[in-house]
């Protein structure tokens, strides 16, 4: 058993150990990490940490005890509503992240349908296949049937006619993206909103990653599909502060067109022996740190500051897009409207490029070829990439040249041959899957140095098998450490 030390370490030792733990972490401050990290710069980080620590121990469970937290939340909701085309009736709440915001929208839609149509036993959620996985999680958590809808194979945008066909009397919610994470495109929100309004169905626009930056891109002259509360039929939206508003995680907001709708989000309990509980969001006890940090960063940068950061981001995005298009064999998927870019190749296994870029210090993200999208590489481009955009393009060209020279993987070929023998729909064999993972180099929650073979295999496995393999890996990842 792994137990805490009998005698605590002194402060220096504690922090020395924490520093040692981080040796293998991605060095994101170098500006070469194009996923997961959103870096507003050293001054923004300093302001955020100062505010975070000032409110670290305040508990946002009960804002009547800490009226300062209630004030900051109201102001953040007001900022978000104005930014996203809302009027004075729009309400919302600060959440721990985009997933919580999306989960709350799903829960709200389910409970509204229950109130309007108590006879419906199986509420449904209409999801373009590009909708974020958070909505799949919401459907699983809250018992909704997922109705997956294909998207246009070229633009990767939702198809309104397909959305309309998918709506039934059991539909609780339609979801659109602004932008979709995978391809950085905005769904046809106006057409989808008209369908939702005509059928009296709630319509959530997921602006978690694009909602904050799109209005700035529009002001800078970039084309932007209408997507916010100014579009008729939009009833709720989500937007993350911890992405391109450069606030610390977790910081998001979920908004509703009015209080009557938001009422379905709230949870209250007066049937137990403790204090009466009202939770507007999923979390109950929570630090006031993220809320205060978000308020501090937004007020520190202000609208002009964000416009300047967006200008840098747009410039870096255009440089990188032009550079990708100039490299033979690469193609950008869709027409990205924000700073998320996905690119693929029909000429060689694209995932080898990730390993080659890693040698140059770049972290970029694989995406698998599901629902008509090719296996590709995803970039989340922030303002910190502004000064490194040309270097990224140069290193990418070199990485592509090296990737082309890598011979086909015999392991991937073997897996393809085995898959061809398996009967369609056959469940995964855990023992065979474990042997395969070992052959790739996965053991005790550790991944191989080169990931291309693993990513290629996950890409060609049936989605149910991929889910099984990923679940198995993460089930092994967080277990008690072993004493050496």
Beta strands, then each sheet from edge to edge (+ up, - down):
strand 1: 91-95
strand 2: 124-128
strand 3: 145-149
strand 4: 171-177
strand 5: 202-206
strand 6: 236-240
strand 7: 252-256
strand 8: 267-269
strand 9: 277-279
strand 10: 331-332
strand 11: 340-344
strand 12: 365-367
strand 13: 376-380
sheet 1: 1+ 7- 6+ 5+ 4+ 2+ 3+
sheet 2: 8+ 9-
sheet 3: 10+ 11- 13+ 12-
end
